[in-house]
Amino acid sequence: MHHSEPISAVSSRRHFLAASSLGLGSLATACWNAEQRLQAAPPRPELEPRHFDTLPKTPGREPRAKAMISLWMQGGPSHIDLFDPKPAMARWHLQPYPGKIKYDNAAQASSKVLHSPWKFRRRGQSGMEISELLPHTAGIADALCLIRSMRTGVNNHGQSILAMQTGKITKGRPALGSWTVYGLGSEADDLPPFLALIDPGQLPVEGVANWSNGWLPAVYQGTVIRAREPRILNLQPPAHLAGKVQGSFLKYLRRLNEEHFSDRSVQNDLSARINSYQLASRMQASAREALDISGETRAIQEMYGIHEKETADYGTRCLIARRLIERGVRFVQVYTQNQFWDHHGGIKKALPPACRKVDRPSAALVSDLKQRGLLDSTVVHWGGEMGRLPVIQNEKNIGRDHNTYGFSMWVAGGGFQSGLTYGKTDEFGHKAVEDVVNHFDYHATLLHLFGLSAERLTFKRNTRDESILAGQPGQVVKDLLA
């Protein structure tokens, strides 16, 4: 009992020092963790609302391309029959495929190899091999950059379309045209900066997702140009509103909108809607003029096939695309109809007319841009979301199934090499095996030509910086560049 106090004191001192040391260490750790959390914390909300518009913007470096026309072949053109000859398949024709095939439609699948029934020849000084089904495209071979090693790796139309058009297979993302306008704005203040020229047949698969702004501000959404006249509704004001009457009304309306918006400046959709009304008034003259091809020479109209039934519609839209680009529009897509190239059956009868519809107008567009000095600054793209398999689908009505593991498309102008054939698929055209170009590499390369970086062109969404790459390792394919 007598020694209990000193022992208790010693024990207490020891416990105090131990507890204190642990406590101080814990306190230091807690402080360090708090500091790290502060550094990693999302930035404070912006005190001033961000403003979004389509005024011209200077990219980070000197651009090679200033505009783009995408000729969108929805459904998946057969690269094996158009751009990627496989002579080794001849000896395997109607024999079992000597490997594994990933079928999309297993119920109609066949393992029998289908060698292309169409002939290929070397074209131009470049010697690019192109099918007899595309004689006009063959005539511009030396202007083309033919990519034979495209890959998305997702076999369904919708997913592969989203990959090619928006960067990722998930829905709700901004389209390539929206990203381009977001990064560069537009040279035209009296026409929409991003236009979709749809086919009179049907909307393409995924419909408006092909030209959606996604979660980018609504001012960057694509505008649809109707397939038939009137291509834009209500451009012509009624007689009783024309002239000064309409001018006074629009001036008054603008003042009301500005007053309404002054208290709601964070609402980007409202801003976009007001801007669209103002743009619509400016378009009453400019859009009618841009969409009217009657003033084009007879030679130009014949070049696009305007006066021939098979090419009249597509040729008209290709010619309109050129006129829009001339007037400062940044991005134009010309669509074929829903599943137009999706030849699961009857490919021998269906592929030739599909080619005839687009071959002459597509080649005319490239040639026309070149003769006007516009091709160097305008990217022209021709292709779809996939190619086709090297084996028969549906033996009673022979066709080809989907193939997203190796397919072809071409680009021209805007800083791409001309007369170049790039990449390879295997001897059956099933998979890209050399110099593979994934959809995200394609996007990185395109934006590079526009003077933009696919990684740095971002939009803050829910505290995250989003880009078209969506976390994918997109690389600029420098060998494609001139």
VMD Tcl script that draws the C-alpha trace (Angstrom):
set ca {
  {0.00 0.00 0.00}
  {2.81 2.31 0.86}
  {4.34 2.03 -2.64}
  {1.08 2.32 -4.52}
  {1.26 6.05 -5.10}
  {4.75 6.21 -6.64}
  {4.01 3.20 -8.81}
  {0.70 4.77 -9.87}
  {2.48 8.02 -10.69}
  {5.13 6.31 -12.74}
  {2.48 4.25 -14.48}
  {0.41 7.34 -15.15}
  {3.41 9.22 -16.59}
  {4.19 6.30 -18.88}
  {0.60 6.03 -20.02}
  {0.46 9.77 -20.53}
  {3.59 9.84 -22.68}
  {2.46 6.81 -24.67}
  {-1.01 8.19 -25.12}
  {0.34 11.60 -25.98}
  {2.75 10.27 -28.56}
  {0.01 8.26 -30.17}
  {-2.33 11.17 -29.98}
  {0.15 13.59 -31.50}
  {0.87 11.11 -34.26}
  {-2.84 10.68 -34.89}
  {-3.30 14.43 -34.87}
  {-0.47 14.87 -37.40}
  {-1.95 12.13 -39.58}
  {-5.39 13.69 -39.35}
  {-4.01 17.09 -40.30}
  {-2.14 15.60 -43.26}
  {-5.27 13.73 -44.40}
  {-7.33 16.88 -44.11}
  {-4.80 18.80 -46.19}
  {-4.87 16.09 -48.88}
  {-8.66 16.15 -48.92}
  {-8.62 19.90 -49.38}
  {-6.18 19.60 -52.26}
  {-8.31 16.90 -53.88}
  {-11.60 18.64 -53.18}
  {-13.62 19.81 -56.15}
  {-13.18 23.47 -56.98}
  {-15.60 25.96 -55.55}
  {-18.62 26.79 -57.67}
  {-17.97 29.54 -60.17}
  {-19.25 32.88 -58.94}
  {-19.99 34.01 -62.47}
  {-21.98 31.83 -64.90}
  {-20.04 30.48 -67.86}
  {-21.02 31.86 -71.23}
  {-21.20 29.64 -74.31}
  {-21.46 30.77 -77.91}
  {-20.46 29.79 -81.44}
  {-18.22 32.76 -82.18}
  {-14.96 31.81 -83.94}
  {-12.28 30.62 -81.52}
  {-8.53 30.36 -82.02}
  {-7.26 26.80 -81.38}
  {-4.13 26.07 -79.38}
  {-1.99 25.62 -82.48}
  {-2.20 26.42 -86.17}
  {-4.96 24.21 -87.66}
  {-4.64 22.27 -90.89}
  {-8.42 21.81 -91.15}
  {-11.11 24.44 -90.70}
  {-14.24 22.47 -91.62}
  {-15.46 18.91 -92.08}
  {-17.99 17.08 -94.24}
  {-18.76 13.55 -93.11}
  {-20.47 11.28 -95.65}
  {-22.08 8.81 -93.27}
  {-22.77 5.35 -94.76}
  {-25.11 3.95 -92.15}
  {-25.27 0.17 -91.89}
  {-21.71 -0.89 -92.63}
  {-20.32 -0.98 -96.20}
  {-18.56 -4.24 -97.07}
  {-14.89 -3.32 -97.06}
  {-13.99 -6.74 -98.51}
  {-16.02 -5.91 -101.63}
  {-15.09 -2.22 -101.91}
  {-11.70 -1.26 -100.47}
  {-9.82 -4.25 -99.08}
  {-9.21 -7.01 -101.69}
  {-8.36 -10.45 -100.33}
  {-7.07 -12.67 -103.17}
  {-6.18 -15.44 -100.69}
  {-9.90 -15.93 -100.06}
  {-10.38 -17.25 -103.60}
  {-9.00 -20.66 -102.77}
  {-11.21 -20.83 -99.66}
  {-14.40 -19.79 -101.49}
  {-17.39 -21.74 -100.08}
  {-15.01 -23.69 -97.83}
  {-15.12 -23.61 -94.01}
  {-13.37 -20.58 -92.54}
  {-10.09 -21.75 -90.98}
  {-10.43 -19.89 -87.70}
  {-12.84 -18.35 -85.22}
  {-15.51 -15.87 -86.24}
  {-17.55 -13.65 -83.93}
  {-21.05 -13.64 -85.42}
  {-23.65 -11.05 -84.58}
  {-26.51 -13.21 -85.89}
  {-25.58 -16.76 -84.91}
  {-28.93 -18.15 -86.09}
  {-28.18 -17.32 -89.73}
  {-24.43 -17.79 -89.50}
  {-22.39 -19.91 -91.85}
  {-18.69 -20.75 -91.70}
  {-18.38 -20.78 -95.50}
  {-15.99 -18.21 -96.92}
  {-17.46 -15.78 -99.46}
  {-14.83 -14.45 -101.84}
  {-15.78 -11.10 -103.37}
  {-17.50 -11.50 -106.77}
  {-16.28 -8.02 -107.82}
  {-12.92 -7.15 -109.33}
  {-10.32 -4.77 -107.93}
  {-7.79 -2.71 -109.85}
  {-4.95 -0.41 -108.89}
  {-5.96 3.20 -109.39}
  {-4.09 6.43 -109.96}
  {-0.40 7.05 -109.43}
  {-0.72 5.75 -105.88}
  {-1.87 2.32 -107.07}
  {-4.66 2.25 -104.49}
  {-6.82 -0.86 -104.98}
  {-10.52 -0.03 -105.28}
  {-13.47 -2.15 -106.42}
  {-15.13 -1.87 -109.81}
  {-18.30 -0.94 -107.90}
  {-16.83 2.52 -107.19}
  {-15.49 3.83 -110.52}
  {-15.85 7.52 -109.63}
  {-14.18 7.07 -106.24}
  {-11.42 5.19 -108.08}
  {-10.96 8.29 -110.19}
  {-9.96 10.36 -107.12}
  {-7.76 7.66 -105.55}
  {-4.74 9.95 -105.43}
  {-6.69 12.43 -103.27}
  {-7.75 9.80 -100.72}
  {-6.29 8.53 -97.48}
  {-7.71 5.00 -97.27}
  {-7.67 3.48 -93.78}
  {-8.06 -0.32 -93.89}
  {-7.56 -0.97 -90.19}
  {-10.47 0.77 -88.47}
  {-11.79 -0.89 -85.33}
  {-14.51 -0.27 -82.75}
  {-14.84 -3.84 -81.49}
  {-18.57 -3.58 -80.62}
  {-20.67 -5.60 -83.01}
  {-24.09 -3.96 -82.85}
  {-24.99 -0.99 -85.05}
  {-26.06 1.28 -82.21}
  {-22.99 0.78 -80.06}
  {-20.57 1.11 -82.96}
  {-22.36 4.21 -84.27}
  {-22.09 5.80 -80.83}
  {-18.40 4.87 -80.67}
  {-17.67 6.45 -84.05}
  {-19.96 9.45 -83.63}
  {-19.56 10.29 -79.93}
  {-16.42 8.49 -78.75}
  {-18.01 5.86 -76.51}
  {-20.79 3.25 -76.70}
  {-22.85 4.83 -73.90}
  {-25.77 7.04 -74.88}
  {-26.20 10.71 -74.12}
  {-22.74 11.90 -75.13}
  {-21.96 14.83 -77.45}
  {-21.46 14.09 -81.13}
  {-18.18 14.79 -82.92}
  {-19.69 17.82 -84.65}
  {-20.75 19.28 -81.31}
  {-17.24 18.87 -79.89}
  {-15.77 20.54 -82.98}
  {-18.07 23.56 -82.73}
  {-17.52 23.74 -78.96}
  {-13.78 23.93 -79.57}
  {-13.73 26.19 -82.63}
  {-17.04 28.00 -82.95}
  {-18.17 28.91 -86.45}
  {-17.20 31.34 -89.18}
  {-20.88 31.80 -90.11}
  {-23.15 33.97 -87.97}
  {-26.19 33.53 -90.21}
  {-26.18 29.71 -90.49}
  {-26.08 26.96 -87.85}
  {-22.49 25.76 -87.25}
  {-23.33 22.02 -87.29}
  {-25.80 20.63 -89.83}
  {-27.20 17.14 -90.48}
  {-28.48 16.51 -94.01}
  {-30.73 13.49 -93.53}
  {-31.87 10.98 -96.15}
  {-35.47 10.94 -97.43}
  {-35.70 7.23 -96.60}
  {-35.42 7.12 -92.81}
  {-33.34 8.56 -90.01}
  {-30.15 6.58 -89.40}
  {-29.95 4.15 -86.48}
  {-29.68 6.08 -83.18}
  {-31.46 9.00 -84.86}
  {-30.82 12.35 -83.19}
  {-27.95 10.90 -81.10}
  {-25.85 11.26 -84.26}
  {-26.00 15.05 -83.98}
  {-26.86 15.53 -80.30}
  {-25.01 17.99 -78.07}
  {-25.32 15.47 -75.21}
  {-24.38 17.30 -72.02}
  {-22.59 20.10 -73.84}
  {-24.62 23.34 -73.85}
  {-27.57 23.20 -76.24}
  {-26.05 25.86 -78.50}
  {-23.74 23.12 -79.88}
  {-26.48 20.75 -81.03}
  {-26.67 19.86 -84.71}
  {-29.49 21.29 -86.83}
  {-31.38 18.96 -89.15}
  {-31.85 19.92 -92.78}
  {-34.91 18.16 -94.15}
  {-34.52 15.71 -97.03}
  {-37.21 17.41 -99.15}
  {-38.21 20.97 -99.87}
  {-38.77 23.00 -97.85}
  {-35.54 21.84 -96.21}
  {-36.07 24.23 -93.30}
  {-39.64 25.01 -92.33}
  {-41.00 28.54 -91.90}
  {-38.00 30.37 -93.35}
  {-40.23 32.64 -95.42}
  {-42.27 35.04 -93.24}
  {-45.94 35.47 -94.14}
  {-46.67 38.50 -96.27}
  {-48.35 40.51 -93.51}
  {-45.19 40.23 -91.33}
  {-42.53 40.80 -93.97}
  {-40.19 43.79 -93.98}
  {-40.35 46.50 -91.31}
  {-43.25 44.86 -89.45}
  {-41.20 41.76 -88.72}
  {-38.10 43.83 -87.96}
  {-39.93 45.88 -85.32}
  {-41.48 42.76 -83.81}
  {-38.12 40.95 -83.59}
  {-36.46 44.00 -82.03}
  {-39.16 44.09 -79.36}
  {-38.92 40.35 -78.81}
  {-35.16 40.57 -78.39}
  {-35.54 43.21 -75.68}
  {-38.04 41.05 -73.81}
  {-35.76 38.02 -74.06}
  {-32.77 39.97 -72.79}
  {-34.76 41.23 -69.80}
  {-36.01 37.72 -69.06}
  {-32.54 36.22 -69.38}
  {-30.80 38.80 -67.18}
  {-32.15 37.06 -64.04}
  {-31.59 33.57 -65.39}
  {-28.10 33.75 -66.88}
  {-27.09 30.32 -65.55}
  {-29.68 28.60 -67.76}
  {-27.69 27.53 -70.81}
  {-30.69 25.95 -72.51}
  {-32.57 29.24 -72.28}
  {-29.58 31.10 -73.70}
  {-29.39 28.61 -76.58}
  {-33.09 28.99 -77.30}
  {-32.86 32.78 -77.43}
  {-29.81 32.56 -79.67}
  {-31.62 30.13 -81.96}
  {-34.49 32.61 -82.42}
  {-32.03 35.34 -83.33}
  {-30.18 33.00 -85.69}
  {-33.49 32.00 -87.29}
  {-34.22 35.60 -88.23}
  {-30.78 35.96 -89.84}
  {-31.27 32.67 -91.68}
  {-34.37 33.84 -93.54}
  {-32.23 35.11 -96.38}
  {-28.91 33.28 -95.92}
  {-30.29 29.74 -95.52}
  {-32.60 30.01 -98.51}
  {-29.66 31.14 -100.60}
  {-27.29 28.44 -99.28}
  {-29.77 25.61 -99.86}
  {-30.70 26.75 -103.37}
  {-28.52 24.99 -105.96}
  {-30.33 26.44 -108.98}
  {-27.59 29.01 -109.47}
  {-24.89 26.35 -109.83}
  {-23.63 25.82 -113.39}
  {-24.95 22.96 -115.49}
  {-21.46 21.42 -115.47}
  {-21.32 21.37 -111.67}
  {-24.81 19.90 -111.38}
  {-23.92 17.16 -113.85}
  {-20.69 16.50 -111.97}
  {-22.75 15.68 -108.85}
  {-25.31 13.65 -110.81}
  {-28.16 16.02 -110.05}
  {-30.05 15.16 -113.24}
  {-29.88 11.37 -112.88}
  {-32.44 9.51 -110.83}
  {-30.01 7.30 -108.90}
  {-27.77 10.14 -107.78}
  {-30.09 13.17 -107.75}
  {-30.95 13.15 -104.06}
  {-27.55 12.30 -102.65}
  {-25.82 14.52 -105.18}
  {-28.00 17.47 -104.20}
  {-27.12 17.03 -100.54}
  {-23.41 16.72 -101.30}
  {-23.57 19.93 -103.33}
  {-25.45 21.68 -100.53}
  {-22.75 20.48 -98.11}
  {-20.10 22.20 -100.23}
  {-22.15 25.41 -100.35}
  {-22.54 25.37 -96.55}
  {-18.82 24.92 -95.98}
  {-18.11 27.79 -98.38}
  {-20.31 29.99 -96.21}
  {-18.47 29.26 -92.98}
  {-20.38 26.29 -91.52}
  {-18.00 24.21 -89.43}
  {-19.35 20.65 -89.61}
  {-21.77 18.97 -92.02}
  {-22.90 15.33 -92.14}
  {-24.66 13.80 -95.14}
  {-26.50 10.61 -94.20}
  {-27.70 7.55 -96.01}
  {-30.90 6.04 -94.70}
  {-31.43 3.57 -91.88}
  {-29.47 0.32 -92.51}
  {-28.79 1.25 -96.13}
  {-25.51 -0.71 -96.15}
  {-26.62 -3.49 -93.79}
  {-26.48 -6.32 -96.32}
  {-27.24 -9.42 -94.29}
  {-28.89 -10.90 -97.37}
  {-28.99 -10.34 -101.11}
  {-25.67 -8.54 -101.16}
  {-25.02 -9.29 -104.86}
  {-28.16 -7.36 -105.84}
  {-28.15 -4.71 -103.10}
  {-24.54 -3.55 -102.99}
  {-24.23 -2.25 -106.59}
  {-27.19 0.18 -106.39}
  {-26.03 1.36 -102.96}
  {-22.68 2.21 -104.51}
  {-24.27 3.94 -107.50}
  {-26.27 6.22 -105.21}
  {-23.20 7.67 -103.45}
  {-20.16 6.99 -105.65}
  {-20.43 9.82 -108.15}
  {-21.60 12.53 -105.71}
  {-18.92 11.63 -103.14}
  {-16.14 11.81 -105.71}
  {-17.60 15.05 -107.12}
  {-17.54 16.65 -103.69}
  {-13.81 15.96 -103.27}
  {-13.01 17.14 -106.79}
  {-15.17 20.25 -106.45}
  {-13.59 21.26 -103.15}
  {-10.15 20.74 -104.67}
  {-10.82 22.90 -107.73}
  {-12.11 25.69 -105.46}
  {-9.06 25.58 -103.20}
  {-11.11 24.33 -100.25}
  {-9.93 20.74 -99.92}
  {-6.71 21.63 -98.11}
  {-8.74 23.12 -95.26}
  {-11.75 20.76 -95.37}
  {-11.77 17.15 -94.17}
  {-14.06 14.88 -96.18}
  {-14.89 11.56 -94.53}
  {-16.59 8.56 -96.15}
  {-17.56 5.54 -94.08}
  {-19.91 3.91 -91.62}
  {-19.85 2.19 -88.26}
  {-18.56 -1.21 -89.39}
  {-17.63 -3.51 -92.26}
  {-18.78 -7.05 -93.05}
  {-17.56 -10.56 -92.30}
  {-15.67 -12.75 -94.81}
  {-18.19 -15.60 -94.51}
  {-21.72 -16.19 -95.78}
  {-24.73 -15.20 -93.77}
  {-28.06 -16.69 -94.85}
  {-27.11 -19.33 -97.43}
  {-30.50 -19.08 -99.16}
  {-30.10 -15.32 -99.68}
  {-26.39 -14.69 -99.42}
  {-25.20 -11.74 -97.39}
  {-22.54 -10.75 -94.88}
  {-22.84 -10.20 -91.11}
  {-21.37 -7.31 -89.08}
  {-17.65 -6.84 -88.57}
  {-16.27 -4.12 -86.28}
  {-12.87 -5.72 -85.73}
  {-11.39 -4.54 -89.01}
  {-13.03 -2.33 -91.65}
  {-12.27 0.47 -94.11}
  {-13.11 4.12 -94.56}
  {-11.48 7.00 -96.37}
  {-10.71 10.61 -95.55}
  {-9.44 13.36 -97.83}
  {-8.10 16.88 -97.43}
  {-7.67 18.88 -94.24}
  {-4.11 17.74 -93.62}
  {-4.49 14.01 -94.29}
  {-2.00 12.36 -96.62}
  {-3.25 11.86 -100.16}
  {-2.84 8.65 -102.13}
  {-2.11 6.71 -98.93}
  {-3.34 3.21 -98.09}
  {-2.88 2.68 -94.36}
  {-3.18 -0.40 -92.13}
  {-4.00 -4.01 -92.85}
  {-6.53 -6.65 -91.94}
  {-5.76 -10.37 -91.93}
  {-5.89 -12.39 -95.17}
  {-9.68 -12.73 -94.79}
  {-10.42 -9.12 -93.82}
  {-11.81 -10.15 -90.45}
  {-9.53 -8.32 -88.00}
  {-7.21 -5.35 -88.19}
  {-3.71 -6.70 -87.63}
  {-1.34 -3.87 -88.59}
  {-1.45 -0.17 -87.68}
  {-4.85 -0.49 -86.00}
  {-6.88 2.74 -85.85}
  {-9.44 2.63 -83.07}
  {-12.32 5.07 -83.09}
  {-10.67 7.08 -80.31}
  {-7.42 7.32 -82.31}
  {-9.44 8.62 -85.25}
  {-11.03 11.30 -83.06}
  {-7.66 12.32 -81.59}
  {-6.22 12.63 -85.10}
  {-9.14 14.68 -86.41}
  {-9.08 17.15 -83.54}
  {-5.30 17.44 -83.91}
  {-5.81 18.58 -87.50}
  {-8.27 21.18 -86.23}
  {-5.54 22.53 -83.94}
  {-7.17 21.00 -80.88}
  {-6.12 18.36 -78.37}
  {-8.64 15.60 -77.73}
  {-7.36 15.33 -74.16}
  {-7.45 19.06 -73.42}
  {-10.73 19.87 -75.13}
  {-12.84 19.21 -72.06}
  {-16.13 20.23 -70.51}
  {-16.65 20.28 -66.75}
  {-19.57 18.01 -65.89}
  {-20.42 17.16 -62.28}
  {-16.94 18.35 -61.19}
  {-15.27 16.08 -63.79}
  {-13.51 17.22 -66.95}
  {-15.04 15.20 -69.79}
  {-13.55 14.80 -73.27}
  {-14.50 12.90 -76.42}
  {-11.88 10.29 -75.47}
  {-13.81 9.40 -72.30}
  {-10.71 8.00 -70.64}
  {-9.69 5.95 -73.68}
  {-6.06 6.14 -74.87}
  {-6.58 8.04 -78.11}
  {-3.37 8.66 -80.02}
  {-2.76 10.96 -82.97}
  {-1.93 8.68 -85.92}
  {0.90 10.79 -87.29}
  {1.51 8.51 -90.28}
  {-1.88 9.63 -91.64}
  {-0.85 13.27 -91.69}
  {0.57 15.09 -94.68}
}
mol new
graphics top color blue
foreach p $ca { graphics top sphere $p radius 0.5 }
foreach p [lrange $ca 0 end-1] q [lrange $ca 1 end] { graphics top cylinder $p $q radius 0.2 }
display resetview
